[in-house]
Amino acid sequence: MKAVIDLTMVWYAVRTAIKGEQIAADNLRKSGFAVYLPRQRIERWNKRSNTYRLIERPLLLRYLFVGLPPAAQHFGFVRACNGVERLLGDEADHPIAVDAKDVEAIYLAEVDMQFDDTRAASKHRAVSLDRQFPSGATVLVNKLENILHGVSATVVRTNGEDRIQIDLGPLGSPWVKPAEIVALKQG
């Protein structure tokens, strides 16, 4: 998937008014700035109507990203937009740029539903985990504070969300997090 984050722009983090993320984003867009407001989707169960309700909210409360051309840093115009409190900066209040690749990584994680708490996101993460660590794949334990660091194991199964069961032979079959193992090859 192609990202909509323009890597040629210089990106800055903007602090907005309380519950003013969308207002600030709309006003910055109307002023001609590139804006990225990371969002999170959450499903809540409604007991009365017996249905799930999808809630979409800002991922970083009171923050968004604004992209400016490298040659024209219009900080005053950004600060003048309704809903903008200030640009994040150093002690002297000089705005600090955020790496465009970091903004793009947040965007791609949002597209990949990594921040979402919905049934669809859970299924998507389970499929991704099953694809990354299929049953029978050989993995290497990568947990440094563990005595098993560097031991190879075989993937038994995943729990569909965030854990993988590995077979260590006579040492048992513990459940581990994906960060604690490294995939080597399929068995």
JOPELIN-V48594 format. One record per residue. N is the residue number from 1. RES is the residue in three letters. SS is DSSP state (H for helix, E for strand, - for the rest). OMEGA is omega in radians with two decimals (none if undefined). D_CENTER is the distance of its C-alpha to the mean C-alpha in Angstrom with 1 decimal. Layout:
n=N res=RES ss=SS omega=OMEGA d_center=D_CENTER
n=N res=RES ss=SS omega=OMEGA d_center=D_CENTER
This chain:
n=1 res=MET ss=- omega=3.14 d_center=15.4
n=2 res=LYS ss=- omega=-3.12 d_center=16.2
n=3 res=ALA ss=- omega=3.08 d_center=13.8
n=4 res=VAL ss=- omega=3.11 d_center=15.3
n=5 res=ILE ss=- omega=-3.14 d_center=14.4
n=6 res=ASP ss=- omega=-3.09 d_center=17.8
n=7 res=LEU ss=- omega=3.11 d_center=17.8
n=8 res=THR ss=- omega=3.13 d_center=21.4
n=9 res=MET ss=- omega=3.00 d_center=20.6
n=10 res=VAL ss=E omega=-3.03 d_center=20.1
n=11 res=TRP ss=E omega=3.13 d_center=17.1
n=12 res=TYR ss=E omega=3.05 d_center=17.6
n=13 res=ALA ss=E omega=-3.12 d_center=15.9
n=14 res=VAL ss=E omega=3.04 d_center=18.0
n=15 res=ARG ss=E omega=-3.08 d_center=18.9
n=16 res=THR ss=E omega=3.03 d_center=20.2
n=17 res=ALA ss=- omega=3.14 d_center=22.8
n=18 res=ILE ss=- omega=-3.09 d_center=22.1
n=19 res=LYS ss=- omega=-3.11 d_center=20.7
n=20 res=GLY ss=- omega=-3.10 d_center=21.3
n=21 res=GLU ss=H omega=-3.10 d_center=17.9
n=22 res=GLN ss=H omega=3.11 d_center=19.0
n=23 res=ILE ss=H omega=3.13 d_center=22.5
n=24 res=ALA ss=H omega=3.14 d_center=21.4
n=25 res=ALA ss=H omega=3.13 d_center=19.2
n=26 res=ASP ss=H omega=-3.12 d_center=22.2
n=27 res=ASN ss=H omega=3.08 d_center=24.7
n=28 res=LEU ss=H omega=3.10 d_center=22.9
n=29 res=ARG ss=H omega=3.12 d_center=22.7
n=30 res=LYS ss=H omega=3.12 d_center=26.4
n=31 res=SER ss=- omega=3.05 d_center=27.3
n=32 res=GLY ss=- omega=-3.14 d_center=26.0
n=33 res=PHE ss=- omega=3.02 d_center=22.8
n=34 res=ALA ss=E omega=-3.06 d_center=19.6
n=35 res=VAL ss=E omega=3.01 d_center=17.0
n=36 res=TYR ss=E omega=3.10 d_center=13.3
n=37 res=LEU ss=- omega=-3.14 d_center=12.3
n=38 res=PRO ss=- omega=-3.09 d_center=8.7
n=39 res=ARG ss=E omega=3.10 d_center=9.5
n=40 res=GLN ss=E omega=3.10 d_center=9.2
n=41 res=ARG ss=E omega=-3.12 d_center=11.9
n=42 res=ILE ss=E omega=3.04 d_center=14.1
n=43 res=GLU ss=E omega=3.09 d_center=17.4
n=44 res=ARG ss=E omega=3.12 d_center=20.4
n=45 res=TRP ss=E omega=3.09 d_center=23.7
n=46 res=ASN ss=E omega=-3.07 d_center=26.7
n=47 res=LYS ss=- omega=-3.06 d_center=29.8
n=48 res=ARG ss=- omega=-3.11 d_center=32.3
n=49 res=SER ss=- omega=3.09 d_center=31.3
n=50 res=ASN ss=- omega=-3.13 d_center=30.1
n=51 res=THR ss=E omega=3.02 d_center=27.0
n=52 res=TYR ss=E omega=3.09 d_center=23.2
n=53 res=ARG ss=E omega=-3.14 d_center=22.0
n=54 res=LEU ss=E omega=3.12 d_center=18.6
n=55 res=ILE ss=E omega=3.07 d_center=17.2
n=56 res=GLU ss=E omega=-3.09 d_center=14.7
n=57 res=ARG ss=E omega=3.10 d_center=13.9
n=58 res=PRO ss=E omega=3.12 d_center=12.1
n=59 res=LEU ss=- omega=3.13 d_center=8.8
n=60 res=LEU ss=- omega=-3.08 d_center=10.5
n=61 res=LEU ss=- omega=3.12 d_center=14.1
n=62 res=ARG ss=- omega=-3.13 d_center=16.6
n=63 res=TYR ss=E omega=3.00 d_center=14.5
n=64 res=LEU ss=E omega=-3.13 d_center=13.8
n=65 res=PHE ss=E omega=3.09 d_center=14.2
n=66 res=VAL ss=E omega=-3.14 d_center=17.6
n=67 res=GLY ss=E omega=3.13 d_center=18.8
n=68 res=LEU ss=E omega=3.07 d_center=22.5
n=69 res=PRO ss=- omega=-3.09 d_center=24.8
n=70 res=PRO ss=- omega=-3.08 d_center=25.8
n=71 res=ALA ss=- omega=-3.04 d_center=29.4
n=72 res=ALA ss=- omega=3.13 d_center=29.2
n=73 res=GLN ss=- omega=-3.06 d_center=27.3
n=74 res=HIS ss=- omega=-3.09 d_center=28.2
n=75 res=PHE ss=H omega=3.14 d_center=26.9
n=76 res=GLY ss=H omega=3.12 d_center=29.7
n=77 res=PHE ss=H omega=3.10 d_center=28.9
n=78 res=VAL ss=H omega=-3.12 d_center=25.3
n=79 res=ARG ss=H omega=-3.10 d_center=26.6
n=80 res=ALA ss=H omega=-3.12 d_center=29.2
n=81 res=CYS ss=- omega=3.13 d_center=26.9
n=82 res=ASN ss=- omega=3.13 d_center=27.1
n=83 res=GLY ss=- omega=3.14 d_center=24.2
n=84 res=VAL ss=E omega=3.08 d_center=23.3
n=85 res=GLU ss=E omega=3.10 d_center=24.2
n=86 res=ARG ss=E omega=2.99 d_center=23.6
n=87 res=LEU ss=E omega=3.12 d_center=21.6
n=88 res=LEU ss=- omega=-3.10 d_center=20.2
n=89 res=GLY ss=E omega=-3.13 d_center=22.8
n=90 res=ASP ss=- omega=-3.10 d_center=25.0
n=91 res=GLU ss=- omega=-3.14 d_center=28.1
n=92 res=ALA ss=- omega=3.12 d_center=30.1
n=93 res=ASP ss=- omega=3.00 d_center=27.5
n=94 res=HIS ss=- omega=-3.11 d_center=26.9
n=95 res=PRO ss=E omega=3.12 d_center=23.4
n=96 res=ILE ss=- omega=-3.13 d_center=21.1
n=97 res=ALA ss=E omega=3.04 d_center=19.2
n=98 res=VAL ss=E omega=-3.12 d_center=15.6
n=99 res=ASP ss=- omega=-3.12 d_center=15.3
n=100 res=ALA ss=H omega=3.12 d_center=14.6
n=101 res=LYS ss=H omega=3.08 d_center=12.9
n=102 res=ASP ss=H omega=3.10 d_center=10.2
n=103 res=VAL ss=H omega=3.11 d_center=9.9
n=104 res=GLU ss=H omega=3.12 d_center=9.9
n=105 res=ALA ss=H omega=3.09 d_center=7.2
n=106 res=ILE ss=H omega=3.12 d_center=4.8
n=107 res=TYR ss=H omega=-3.12 d_center=7.1
n=108 res=LEU ss=H omega=3.07 d_center=7.3
n=109 res=ALA ss=H omega=3.09 d_center=4.0
n=110 res=GLU ss=H omega=3.12 d_center=5.3
n=111 res=VAL ss=H omega=-3.14 d_center=8.5
n=112 res=ASP ss=- omega=3.08 d_center=8.1
n=113 res=MET ss=- omega=-3.13 d_center=7.8
n=114 res=GLN ss=- omega=-3.12 d_center=5.4
n=115 res=PHE ss=- omega=-3.03 d_center=5.4
n=116 res=ASP ss=- omega=3.07 d_center=9.0
n=117 res=ASP ss=E omega=-3.13 d_center=12.1
n=118 res=THR ss=- omega=3.10 d_center=14.6
n=119 res=ARG ss=H omega=3.13 d_center=17.1
n=120 res=ALA ss=H omega=3.13 d_center=16.0
n=121 res=ALA ss=H omega=3.10 d_center=12.4
n=122 res=SER ss=H omega=3.11 d_center=14.3
n=123 res=LYS ss=H omega=3.14 d_center=16.7
n=124 res=HIS ss=H omega=3.13 d_center=14.2
n=125 res=ARG ss=H omega=3.13 d_center=12.6
n=126 res=ALA ss=H omega=3.11 d_center=16.3
n=127 res=VAL ss=H omega=3.13 d_center=17.4
n=128 res=SER ss=H omega=-3.13 d_center=14.9
n=129 res=LEU ss=H omega=3.10 d_center=16.0
n=130 res=ASP ss=H omega=3.11 d_center=19.6
n=131 res=ARG ss=H omega=-3.10 d_center=19.4
n=132 res=GLN ss=H omega=-3.12 d_center=18.0
n=133 res=PHE ss=- omega=-3.13 d_center=20.6
n=134 res=PRO ss=- omega=3.11 d_center=23.5
n=135 res=SER ss=- omega=3.13 d_center=26.6
n=136 res=GLY ss=- omega=3.13 d_center=29.0
n=137 res=ALA ss=E omega=3.09 d_center=26.7
n=138 res=THR ss=E omega=-3.12 d_center=27.7
n=139 res=VAL ss=E omega=3.12 d_center=25.2
n=140 res=LEU ss=E omega=3.12 d_center=25.7
n=141 res=VAL ss=E omega=-3.02 d_center=24.9
n=142 res=ASN ss=- omega=-3.10 d_center=22.9
n=143 res=LYS ss=- omega=-2.98 d_center=23.1
n=144 res=LEU ss=- omega=-3.08 d_center=25.1
n=145 res=GLU ss=- omega=-3.12 d_center=26.6
n=146 res=ASN ss=- omega=3.12 d_center=27.8
n=147 res=ILE ss=- omega=-3.11 d_center=31.2
n=148 res=LEU ss=- omega=-3.11 d_center=29.9
n=149 res=HIS ss=- omega=3.12 d_center=27.9
n=150 res=GLY ss=- omega=-3.14 d_center=28.9
n=151 res=VAL ss=- omega=3.09 d_center=30.3
n=152 res=SER ss=E omega=-3.10 d_center=29.7
n=153 res=ALA ss=E omega=3.11 d_center=29.1
n=154 res=THR ss=E omega=3.12 d_center=28.8
n=155 res=VAL ss=E omega=3.09 d_center=26.0
n=156 res=VAL ss=E omega=-3.13 d_center=27.7
n=157 res=ARG ss=E omega=3.03 d_center=25.0
n=158 res=THR ss=E omega=3.12 d_center=21.6
n=159 res=ASN ss=- omega=3.09 d_center=21.2
n=160 res=GLY ss=- omega=-3.14 d_center=18.9
n=161 res=GLU ss=- omega=-3.00 d_center=15.8
n=162 res=ASP ss=- omega=-3.12 d_center=15.2
n=163 res=ARG ss=- omega=3.13 d_center=18.6
n=164 res=ILE ss=E omega=3.07 d_center=21.0
n=165 res=GLN ss=E omega=3.14 d_center=24.8
n=166 res=ILE ss=E omega=3.13 d_center=26.6
n=167 res=ASP ss=E omega=3.12 d_center=30.3
n=168 res=LEU ss=- omega=-3.13 d_center=31.9
n=169 res=GLY ss=H omega=-3.10 d_center=35.4
n=170 res=PRO ss=H omega=-3.14 d_center=37.8
n=171 res=LEU ss=H omega=3.09 d_center=35.0
n=172 res=GLY ss=- omega=-3.10 d_center=33.4
n=173 res=SER ss=- omega=-3.12 d_center=30.3
n=174 res=PRO ss=- omega=3.02 d_center=27.5
n=175 res=TRP ss=E omega=-3.12 d_center=24.0
n=176 res=VAL ss=E omega=3.06 d_center=21.3
n=177 res=LYS ss=- omega=3.12 d_center=17.6
n=178 res=PRO ss=H omega=-3.13 d_center=16.1
n=179 res=ALA ss=H omega=-3.08 d_center=15.7
n=180 res=GLU ss=H omega=3.13 d_center=19.4
n=181 res=ILE ss=E omega=3.10 d_center=20.8
n=182 res=VAL ss=E omega=3.13 d_center=20.9
n=183 res=ALA ss=E omega=3.12 d_center=22.1
n=184 res=LEU ss=E omega=-3.11 d_center=25.4
n=185 res=LYS ss=E omega=3.12 d_center=27.2
n=186 res=GLN ss=E omega=-3.10 d_center=28.0
n=187 res=GLY ss=- omega=none d_center=31.2
